[in-house]
Amino acid sequence: MAKVQRKKKKPARLVLGVNSGTSVDALDIGLFRITARDGLYPVKSINQAIYKFPSKLHQALWDLISSRKATIEELIKADRLFSFFIASKIKSALRKFETTPEGIDIIGCHGQTIRHLPKDKATLQIGDPSIIAASTGITTVGDFRRADIGAGGEGAPLSPVVHNYLFPKDRPLGVLNIGGIANLTYLPGKTSKRKIFGFDCGPGNILIDALARNYYNRSYDKNGSIASVGRVINKLMGELTSDKFINNPPPKSTGREYYGEQFIKNHFGNGNKRADLITTATEFTAQAIALNVRKYIPTDAKRLIVCGGGAFNGNLMERLRSNLDGYSIRDSSEYGLNPKYVECAGFALLAVLAIDGVKSDLCSTTGSLRPTVLGKICYA
């Protein structure tokens, strides 16, 4: 039987981070140099690529995510299709980056979340790291959430671990990631006795994107251009701001299962101008974030770093600043990281930590009982 050839640990690695978000429309791939030094893992962004999903794959994923009664056969077929798509696009990215599989040390791939059920402490991501490793010839780490579930946690959010390494300066600091769901991380000052923690705080882009698709046939509200011409529907805002999830204390995590189509049908039906609905969804998103910052992030963190696709929505950022008067709000580009690819950097980093056997402490974030190594390692 052939022995597994593990690459020797070295101080600097070239790592691919791969992410597919709640919009289910494209695959983001980032190339990063990650250096292990004195317990730190500084990350340098080198290149990035984005690949739209073909219609067949998009439909297969969307059917799984939106259906309550998907069959095992549908799940298996979608997993295979998605896994080979990832592998194919990694090869395309390598050509774009002018490198080869031999030049890459590790791939970190989160996959696509199909279900996240925090109350049941259950989660499912597809995009098999075994297939990716075998197809690309590069050791791949994936399925990052389940080790935390095994340790008694909800499996999400993972971002506090990542943000701790990516944003080492200017602490105390708050980090806000606005993907489909928005999540917050608190990073205490060096002399503070407080612990790092984080939590999902409500919708990020998910409601705005869905309404843009439903009413304008657009995948998102670019730069908040639609929201900027509408008006807030006060009665609807009253309903939304009483939302149970945004008012619950952490630890907490959520997903499309909560802020998906049923939530939209319940609150964003007919009878209002379509631009006003998107304006109201944007304002609700900003207010939900602001409420959680003020209630649960310690008051010494008056500096907030924003990452994720929502950082490019000018109207959302304007509303966020209005609702968080007194806070300094800037995006992750100050740290040399494109806000859109911070999640890719995070999965690249988690892959390196897994290879090095570094345990991640999410006890204050997910409710897990002990630190654990996150991710499954599939050697090429």
VOPAGU-2260 file (C-alpha; in pm, 1 decimal, decimal comma):
REM VOPAGU-2260
SITE   aa  ch    i         X         Y         Z
SITE  MET   A    0       0,0       0,0       0,0
SITE  ALA   A    1     136,9     339,7     -99,2
SITE  LYS   A    2     213,0     579,5     183,7
SITE  VAL   A    3      54,1     923,3     195,1
SITE  GLN   A    4     315,0    1184,6     110,5
SITE  ARG   A    5     253,7    1478,0     340,5
SITE  LYS   A    6     422,6    1802,6     248,2
SITE  LYS   A    7     661,8    1922,9     514,7
SITE  LYS   A    8     555,8    2217,4     726,4
SITE  LYS   A    9     717,8    2535,5     603,5
SITE  PRO   A   10     697,6    2896,5     716,2
SITE  ALA   A   11     535,8    3035,4     398,4
SITE  ARG   A   12     269,9    2864,7     189,2
SITE  LEU   A   13      74,4    2948,5    -122,8
SITE  VAL   A   14    -287,8    2864,6     -51,4
SITE  LEU   A   15    -611,5    2882,6    -248,7
SITE  GLY   A   16    -925,1    2988,3     -63,1
SITE  VAL   A   17   -1254,1    2891,8    -228,1
SITE  ASN   A   18   -1597,0    3020,1    -131,7
SITE  SER   A   19   -1955,3    2999,8    -255,0
SITE  GLY   A   20   -2199,2    3222,3     -69,3
SITE  THR   A   21   -2570,2    3239,1      -0,6
SITE  SER   A   22   -2641,7    3403,5    -336,8
SITE  VAL   A   23   -2560,1    3070,2    -505,7
SITE  ASP   A   24   -2445,2    3236,7    -826,9
SITE  ALA   A   25   -2066,3    3223,9    -841,6
SITE  LEU   A   26   -1747,6    3069,6    -707,1
SITE  ASP   A   27   -1483,1    3299,3    -559,0
SITE  ILE   A   28   -1120,0    3183,3    -561,0
SITE  GLY   A   29    -837,2    3373,4    -395,7
SITE  LEU   A   30    -463,4    3306,7    -394,6
SITE  PHE   A   31    -284,2    3394,7     -70,8
SITE  ARG   A   32      60,5    3370,8      82,4
SITE  ILE   A   33      26,0    3263,6     445,0
SITE  THR   A   34     328,3    3270,8     672,1
SITE  ALA   A   35     357,2    3089,3    1004,8
SITE  ARG   A   36     557,0    3307,0    1242,8
SITE  ASP   A   37     562,6    3307,0    1624,3
SITE  GLY   A   38     208,1    3173,9    1651,2
SITE  LEU   A   39      79,9    3428,9    1400,0
SITE  TYR   A   40     -34,8    3364,4    1043,0
SITE  PRO   A   41     -10,7    3688,2     842,9
SITE  VAL   A   42    -199,9    3664,6     514,0
SITE  LYS   A   43    -105,4    3842,4     193,1
SITE  SER   A   44    -349,5    3855,0     -97,9
SITE  ILE   A   45    -188,7    3778,6    -434,3
SITE  ASN   A   46    -467,8    3724,5    -686,9
SITE  GLN   A   47    -834,9    3638,7    -723,1
SITE  ALA   A   48   -1089,1    3507,1    -971,7
SITE  ILE   A   49   -1465,1    3466,0    -990,5
SITE  TYR   A   50   -1657,9    3208,4   -1193,6
SITE  LYS   A   51   -2031,8    3218,3   -1255,2
SITE  PHE   A   52   -2225,3    2896,4   -1207,7
SITE  PRO   A   53   -2364,7    2740,6   -1524,9
SITE  SER   A   54   -2744,6    2733,3   -1530,4
SITE  LYS   A   55   -2770,6    2357,5   -1469,5
SITE  LEU   A   56   -2555,3    2374,9   -1156,8
SITE  HIS   A   57   -2722,3    2691,6   -1031,1
SITE  GLN   A   58   -3064,6    2531,2   -1064,9
SITE  ALA   A   59   -2952,2    2209,3    -894,8
SITE  LEU   A   60   -2810,0    2401,4    -598,7
SITE  TRP   A   61   -3107,9    2633,3    -576,8
SITE  ASP   A   62   -3349,7    2338,8    -580,2
SITE  LEU   A   63   -3163,8    2178,5    -289,1
SITE  ILE   A   64   -3148,1    2496,4     -84,7
SITE  SER   A   65   -3508,5    2600,3    -138,6
SITE  SER   A   66   -3671,1    2256,5    -121,8
SITE  ARG   A   67   -3785,0    2093,3     200,8
SITE  LYS   A   68   -3814,5    1753,7      32,6
SITE  ALA   A   69   -3503,0    1706,3    -180,0
SITE  THR   A   70   -3421,6    1340,5    -248,0
SITE  ILE   A   71   -3099,1    1166,3    -157,0
SITE  GLU   A   72   -3035,5    1112,8    -528,7
SITE  GLU   A   73   -3067,7    1487,4    -598,3
SITE  LEU   A   74   -2827,5    1566,8    -314,8
SITE  ILE   A   75   -2566,0    1315,3    -428,5
SITE  LYS   A   76   -2581,4    1430,0    -791,4
SITE  ALA   A   77   -2558,0    1797,8    -697,7
SITE  ASP   A   78   -2263,5    1726,6    -467,9
SITE  ARG   A   79   -2076,9    1549,5    -747,2
SITE  LEU   A   80   -2159,0    1817,0   -1003,9
SITE  PHE   A   81   -2054,3    2095,8    -768,4
SITE  SER   A   82   -1733,3    1921,6    -657,3
SITE  PHE   A   83   -1610,4    1870,6   -1013,0
SITE  PHE   A   84   -1709,3    2227,3   -1103,1
SITE  ILE   A   85   -1493,1    2354,5    -816,7
SITE  ALA   A   86   -1201,6    2139,0    -929,3
SITE  SER   A   87   -1239,6    2257,4   -1289,3
SITE  LYS   A   88   -1245,3    2624,5   -1190,0
SITE  ILE   A   89    -946,0    2581,7    -962,2
SITE  LYS   A   90    -755,1    2458,8   -1267,3
SITE  SER   A   91    -878,9    2763,1   -1462,1
SITE  ALA   A   92    -769,5    2990,9   -1179,9
SITE  LEU   A   93    -423,8    2833,8   -1172,7
SITE  ARG   A   94    -381,7    2917,5   -1539,9
SITE  LYS   A   95    -494,7    3273,4   -1473,3
SITE  PHE   A   96    -254,5    3298,1   -1179,4
SITE  GLU   A   97      24,1    3154,3   -1399,3
SITE  THR   A   98     104,9    2870,4   -1163,8
SITE  THR   A   99      62,3    2492,4   -1145,9
SITE  PRO   A  100     -77,2    2247,1    -890,6
SITE  GLU   A  101     279,5    2180,9    -779,6
SITE  GLY   A  102     310,5    2547,9    -688,3
SITE  ILE   A  103      13,6    2538,4    -449,3
SITE  ASP   A  104      48,8    2394,5    -101,3
SITE  ILE   A  105    -314,3    2367,5      11,6
SITE  ILE   A  106    -672,3    2443,5     -89,9
SITE  GLY   A  107    -925,6    2557,5     169,5
SITE  CYS   A  108   -1281,8    2512,9      43,0
SITE  HIS   A  109   -1595,0    2578,4     245,5
SITE  GLY   A  110   -1833,5    2438,8     -15,7
SITE  GLN   A  111   -2198,3    2539,3     -45,4
SITE  THR   A  112   -2423,9    2538,3     258,3
SITE  ILE   A  113   -2740,0    2339,9     185,7
SITE  ARG   A  114   -2885,2    2347,0     538,1
SITE  HIS   A  115   -2782,6    2512,4     862,2
SITE  LEU   A  116   -3000,5    2423,4    1160,5
SITE  PRO   A  117   -2848,6    2586,4    1470,4
SITE  LYS   A  118   -3126,3    2478,4    1708,4
SITE  ASP   A  119   -3063,4    2116,7    1611,8
SITE  LYS   A  120   -2685,4    2171,1    1594,7
SITE  ALA   A  121   -2680,9    2028,8    1244,9
SITE  THR   A  122   -2532,7    2158,3     922,1
SITE  LEU   A  123   -2459,1    2036,8     569,8
SITE  GLN   A  124   -2218,2    2171,7     310,7
SITE  ILE   A  125   -2153,7    2005,5     -24,0
SITE  GLY   A  126   -1839,9    2027,3    -234,2
SITE  ASP   A  127   -1639,9    1717,1    -143,8
SITE  PRO   A  128   -1276,0    1796,9     -55,1
SITE  SER   A  129   -1180,6    1438,3    -146,2
SITE  ILE   A  130   -1297,4    1488,6    -506,5
SITE  ILE   A  131   -1130,6    1829,8    -525,9
SITE  ALA   A  132    -799,6    1692,0    -396,2
SITE  ALA   A  133    -806,8    1391,2    -628,6
SITE  SER   A  134    -902,6    1598,6    -932,9
SITE  THR   A  135    -658,5    1887,6    -879,0
SITE  GLY   A  136    -367,2    1700,5    -725,1
SITE  ILE   A  137    -362,1    1950,2    -434,7
SITE  THR   A  138    -423,1    1866,7     -68,6
SITE  THR   A  139    -764,9    2008,9      18,9
SITE  VAL   A  140    -925,0    2097,6     351,2
SITE  GLY   A  141   -1302,7    2136,5     377,0
SITE  ASP   A  142   -1612,7    2070,7     587,1
SITE  PHE   A  143   -1497,8    2319,7     850,9
SITE  ARG   A  144   -1812,5    2338,5    1062,5
SITE  ARG   A  145   -1868,8    1984,9    1180,4
SITE  ALA   A  146   -1579,4    1958,3    1425,1
SITE  ASP   A  147   -1732,2    2247,4    1617,8
SITE  ILE   A  148   -2067,8    2069,0    1617,2
SITE  GLY   A  149   -1891,2    1760,0    1748,4
SITE  ALA   A  150   -1759,1    1976,4    2032,3
SITE  GLY   A  151   -2111,8    2089,9    2118,8
SITE  GLY   A  152   -2131,9    2411,5    1915,6
SITE  GLU   A  153   -2366,2    2540,8    1645,0
SITE  GLY   A  154   -2094,8    2519,0    1376,5
SITE  ALA   A  155   -2117,7    2889,5    1287,9
SITE  PRO   A  156   -2004,4    3155,8    1260,2
SITE  LEU   A  157   -1639,8    3060,5    1207,3
SITE  SER   A  158   -1537,2    3417,2    1131,6
SITE  PRO   A  159   -1402,8    3515,2    1479,4
SITE  VAL   A  160   -1120,0    3263,3    1442,0
SITE  VAL   A  161   -1034,1    3407,2    1100,4
SITE  HIS   A  162   -1069,7    3772,7    1200,0
SITE  ASN   A  163    -838,5    3718,5    1495,3
SITE  TYR   A  164    -553,6    3638,5    1255,6
SITE  LEU   A  165    -646,5    3871,7     968,8
SITE  PHE   A  166    -687,5    4189,9    1174,1
SITE  PRO   A  167    -413,4    4193,1    1438,5
SITE  LYS   A  168    -382,1    4572,7    1471,1
SITE  ASP   A  169    -584,4    4864,5    1610,8
SITE  ARG   A  170    -754,1    4665,0    1883,6
SITE  PRO   A  171   -1003,9    4676,3    2049,6
SITE  LEU   A  172   -1184,7    4633,7    1721,2
SITE  GLY   A  173   -1513,5    4518,2    1578,3
SITE  VAL   A  174   -1525,0    4329,6    1248,3
SITE  LEU   A  175   -1845,7    4315,0    1046,6
SITE  ASN   A  176   -1878,2    4065,0     764,5
SITE  ILE   A  177   -2174,0    4137,5     536,0
SITE  GLY   A  178   -2228,5    3830,7     322,7
SITE  GLY   A  179   -2573,8    3682,6     275,0
SITE  ILE   A  180   -2592,9    3688,0     653,8
SITE  ALA   A  181   -2417,9    3956,4     859,6
SITE  ASN   A  182   -2189,2    3853,4    1144,4
SITE  LEU   A  183   -1990,6    4045,3    1402,8
SITE  THR   A  184   -1660,3    3975,1    1577,1
SITE  TYR   A  185   -1519,5    4146,7    1883,3
SITE  LEU   A  186   -1140,0    4156,4    1909,2
SITE  PRO   A  187   -1030,9    4285,6    2253,0
SITE  GLY   A  188    -720,0    4490,3    2322,1
SITE  LYS   A  189    -398,6    4308,7    2417,1
SITE  THR   A  190    -428,1    4392,0    2787,3
SITE  SER   A  191    -801,8    4322,1    2808,9
SITE  LYS   A  192    -935,9    4027,8    3005,0
SITE  ARG   A  193   -1227,6    3997,1    2763,6
SITE  LYS   A  194   -1236,9    3705,4    2519,9
SITE  ILE   A  195   -1272,3    3709,9    2143,1
SITE  PHE   A  196   -1627,2    3627,1    2041,9
SITE  GLY   A  197   -1863,3    3665,1    1748,4
SITE  PHE   A  198   -2213,7    3589,5    1629,9
SITE  ASP   A  199   -2454,7    3619,9    1337,5
SITE  CYS   A  200   -2653,6    3939,4    1384,9
SITE  GLY   A  201   -2918,2    3917,0    1110,7
SITE  PRO   A  202   -2955,5    3956,0     735,2
SITE  GLY   A  203   -2668,7    4086,5     527,3
SITE  ASN   A  204   -2731,0    4092,2     153,8
SITE  ILE   A  205   -2987,2    3811,7     150,5
SITE  LEU   A  206   -3308,6    4018,4     162,8
SITE  ILE   A  207   -3182,3    4295,0     -67,0
SITE  ASP   A  208   -3057,9    4042,9    -325,3
SITE  ALA   A  209   -3381,2    3843,9    -320,3
SITE  LEU   A  210   -3596,6    4153,6    -371,2
SITE  ALA   A  211   -3369,5    4276,3    -652,8
SITE  ARG   A  212   -3416,5    3937,7    -824,3
SITE  ASN   A  213   -3789,9    3923,4    -763,6
SITE  TYR   A  214   -3877,3    4276,9    -872,3
SITE  TYR   A  215   -3595,3    4390,5   -1103,8
SITE  ASN   A  216   -3447,0    4065,2   -1240,1
SITE  ARG   A  217   -3108,2    4170,8   -1101,5
SITE  SER   A  218   -2882,1    3952,9    -890,6
SITE  TYR   A  219   -2824,5    4239,0    -644,9
SITE  ASP   A  220   -2881,9    4612,5    -591,2
SITE  LYS   A  221   -2554,8    4746,9    -731,0
SITE  ASN   A  222   -2414,1    5015,2    -501,2
SITE  GLY   A  223   -2760,6    5048,3    -347,3
SITE  SER   A  224   -2886,3    5241,9    -650,2
SITE  ILE   A  225   -3245,8    5115,4    -614,5
SITE  ALA   A  226   -3258,9    5167,0    -239,1
SITE  SER   A  227   -3133,0    5523,0    -280,6
SITE  VAL   A  228   -3448,6    5630,7    -471,2
SITE  GLY   A  229   -3709,2    5462,3    -250,7
SITE  ARG   A  230   -3858,4    5547,6      86,9
SITE  VAL   A  231   -3870,2    5351,4     411,0
SITE  ILE   A  232   -4211,0    5194,6     477,8
SITE  ASN   A  233   -4255,6    5282,0     845,9
SITE  LYS   A  234   -4519,9    5020,5     924,9
SITE  LEU   A  235   -4307,5    4746,3     771,7
SITE  MET   A  236   -4000,0    4868,2     959,7
SITE  GLY   A  237   -4196,8    4836,2    1282,0
SITE  GLU   A  238   -4265,0    4470,9    1201,9
SITE  LEU   A  239   -3908,5    4397,2    1099,0
SITE  THR   A  240   -3734,8    4556,4    1396,5
SITE  SER   A  241   -3936,2    4333,5    1630,7
SITE  ASP   A  242   -3778,9    4030,6    1460,7
SITE  LYS   A  243   -3693,3    3771,1    1724,5
SITE  PHE   A  244   -3353,0    3672,4    1590,6
SITE  ILE   A  245   -3195,5    4017,4    1576,6
SITE  ASN   A  246   -3305,9    4084,8    1935,1
SITE  ASN   A  247   -3182,7    3753,2    2077,1
SITE  PRO   A  248   -2850,3    3757,2    2266,0
SITE  PRO   A  249   -2551,1    3558,5    2135,7
SITE  PRO   A  250   -2438,2    3290,6    2083,9
SITE  LYS   A  251   -2654,6    3273,9    1773,4
SITE  SER   A  252   -2628,9    3178,9    1407,8
SITE  THR   A  253   -2875,6    3177,0    1122,6
SITE  GLY   A  254   -2907,7    3134,6     747,4
SITE  ARG   A  255   -3138,4    3115,7     448,6
SITE  GLU   A  256   -3362,8    2877,7     642,8
SITE  TYR   A  257   -3471,8    3176,5     853,8
SITE  TYR   A  258   -3425,7    3479,4     625,3
SITE  GLY   A  259   -3527,8    3301,4     305,6
SITE  GLU   A  260   -3832,0    3296,2      81,9
SITE  GLN   A  261   -4085,5    3245,6     361,5
SITE  PHE   A  262   -3955,2    3546,7     555,0
SITE  ILE   A  263   -3979,3    3754,5     237,7
SITE  LYS   A  264   -4334,6    3635,9     165,6
SITE  ASN   A  265   -4437,8    3717,0     521,7
SITE  HIS   A  266   -4302,7    4071,9     515,5
SITE  PHE   A  267   -4238,1    4189,9     159,6
SITE  GLY   A  268   -4556,3    4102,6     -26,9
SITE  ASN   A  269   -4750,6    4313,1    -274,7
SITE  GLY   A  270   -4912,9    4648,3    -203,8
SITE  ASN   A  271   -4598,2    4861,3    -177,4
SITE  LYS   A  272   -4373,1    5021,5    -434,8
SITE  ARG   A  273   -4092,7    4784,6    -524,3
SITE  ALA   A  274   -3816,9    5043,0    -470,8
SITE  ASP   A  275   -3962,4    5119,6    -127,2
SITE  LEU   A  276   -3939,9    4750,5     -35,8
SITE  ILE   A  277   -3568,6    4741,3    -119,3
SITE  THR   A  278   -3510,4    5069,8      64,7
SITE  THR   A  279   -3684,2    4925,7     369,5
SITE  ALA   A  280   -3490,5    4598,5     349,7
SITE  THR   A  281   -3165,6    4795,6     332,0
SITE  GLU   A  282   -3260,3    5011,1     630,3
SITE  PHE   A  283   -3365,3    4703,1     828,1
SITE  THR   A  284   -3032,9    4535,7     751,4
SITE  ALA   A  285   -2842,9    4842,9     873,1
SITE  GLN   A  286   -3057,0    4882,1    1185,1
SITE  ALA   A  287   -3027,6    4512,0    1274,7
SITE  ILE   A  288   -2649,1    4535,3    1256,3
SITE  ALA   A  289   -2641,2    4860,0    1454,3
SITE  LEU   A  290   -2868,7    4720,0    1724,0
SITE  ASN   A  291   -2638,4    4422,0    1774,0
SITE  VAL   A  292   -2324,3    4635,6    1773,5
SITE  ARG   A  293   -2464,2    4863,6    2043,7
SITE  LYS   A  294   -2614,6    4584,4    2256,6
SITE  TYR   A  295   -2348,0    4315,5    2238,6
SITE  ILE   A  296   -2012,2    4455,6    2123,0
SITE  PRO   A  297   -1822,4    4612,0    2417,4
SITE  THR   A  298   -1816,8    4990,1    2406,7
SITE  ASP   A  299   -1437,0    5013,8    2385,2
SITE  ALA   A  300   -1453,7    4893,8    2020,4
SITE  LYS   A  301   -1551,4    5213,2    1841,2
SITE  ARG   A  302   -1364,4    5112,6    1524,7
SITE  LEU   A  303   -1551,5    4877,5    1289,4
SITE  ILE   A  304   -1389,1    4703,8     991,7
SITE  VAL   A  305   -1634,1    4590,6     722,6
SITE  CYS   A  306   -1578,5    4304,1     478,8
SITE  GLY   A  307   -1793,8    4091,8     250,4
SITE  GLY   A  308   -1991,9    4191,8     -56,8
SITE  GLY   A  309   -2207,9    4431,6     142,7
SITE  ALA   A  310   -1908,1    4662,0     181,0
SITE  PHE   A  311   -1960,4    4760,2    -185,8
SITE  ASN   A  312   -2321,9    4866,5    -132,5
SITE  GLY   A  313   -2278,6    5241,7     -90,4
SITE  ASN   A  314   -2634,2    5299,8      29,4
SITE  LEU   A  315   -2610,9    5023,0     290,6
SITE  MET   A  316   -2279,9    5162,1     417,7
SITE  GLU   A  317   -2431,9    5511,1     436,9
SITE  ARG   A  318   -2725,8    5380,4     640,0
SITE  LEU   A  319   -2490,2    5185,1     863,6
SITE  ARG   A  320   -2286,0    5497,6     939,3
SITE  SER   A  321   -2605,0    5690,9    1008,9
SITE  ASN   A  322   -2722,5    5425,9    1255,6
SITE  LEU   A  323   -2380,4    5397,6    1421,8
SITE  ASP   A  324   -2295,4    5760,8    1475,8
SITE  GLY   A  325   -1975,1    5786,6    1678,0
SITE  TYR   A  326   -1815,7    5476,4    1524,7
SITE  SER   A  327   -1529,6    5476,6    1275,3
SITE  ILE   A  328   -1644,9    5247,1     993,2
SITE  ARG   A  329   -1396,8    5143,3     724,9
SITE  ASP   A  330   -1345,8    4839,9     503,2
SITE  SER   A  331   -1081,2    4567,6     502,9
SITE  SER   A  332    -883,6    4717,1     213,7
SITE  GLU   A  333    -694,6    4909,5     484,3
SITE  TYR   A  334    -542,5    4574,7     576,2
SITE  GLY   A  335    -460,2    4483,8     216,3
SITE  LEU   A  336    -761,5    4254,5     178,0
SITE  ASN   A  337   -1032,5    4310,5     -82,2
SITE  PRO   A  338   -1360,0    4298,4     118,0
SITE  LYS   A  339   -1512,9    4053,1    -130,9
SITE  TYR   A  340   -1232,4    3800,3     -80,5
SITE  VAL   A  341   -1193,9    3809,4     297,6
SITE  GLU   A  342   -1400,3    3490,7     326,5
SITE  CYS   A  343   -1171,0    3321,9      73,2
SITE  ALA   A  344    -873,3    3435,3     281,8
SITE  GLY   A  345   -1047,7    3291,4     585,4
SITE  PHE   A  346   -1092,0    2946,0     438,5
SITE  ALA   A  347    -733,8    2948,5     312,6
SITE  LEU   A  348    -622,8    3033,3     666,7
SITE  LEU   A  349    -842,7    2768,5     828,6
SITE  ALA   A  350    -689,4    2511,4     592,7
SITE  VAL   A  351    -338,1    2605,6     707,2
SITE  LEU   A  352    -442,1    2591,0    1072,8
SITE  ALA   A  353    -589,5    2244,1    1017,1
SITE  ILE   A  354    -272,4    2118,2     847,9
SITE  ASP   A  355     -66,3    2256,9    1137,4
SITE  GLY   A  356    -301,8    2103,4    1394,0
SITE  VAL   A  357    -392,6    2438,2    1551,6
SITE  LYS   A  358    -707,6    2423,5    1762,9
SITE  SER   A  359    -958,7    2704,7    1722,6
SITE  ASP   A  360   -1152,1    2833,4    2022,0
SITE  LEU   A  361   -1516,6    2906,0    1936,7
SITE  CYS   A  362   -1652,8    2845,8    2286,4
SITE  SER   A  363   -1763,7    3207,7    2329,9
SITE  THR   A  364   -1905,3    3217,9    1975,6
SITE  THR   A  365   -2087,5    2894,5    1896,8
SITE  GLY   A  366   -2132,4    2754,7    2246,0
SITE  SER   A  367   -1888,4    2469,4    2185,6
SITE  LEU   A  368   -1741,5    2301,1    2492,8
SITE  ARG   A  369   -1377,0    2300,1    2388,6
SITE  PRO   A  370   -1138,0    2425,3    2120,4
SITE  THR   A  371   -1095,0    2194,4    1823,2
SITE  VAL   A  372    -915,8    2162,3    1489,2
SITE  LEU   A  373   -1158,9    2275,0    1219,4
SITE  GLY   A  374   -1174,9    2096,7     884,0
SITE  LYS   A  375   -1122,2    1760,9     717,1
SITE  ILE   A  376    -786,6    1712,0     545,4
SITE  CYS   A  377    -789,9    1523,8     214,2
SITE  TYR   A  378    -440,8    1455,8      87,9
SITE  ALA   A  379    -379,7    1454,2    -285,3
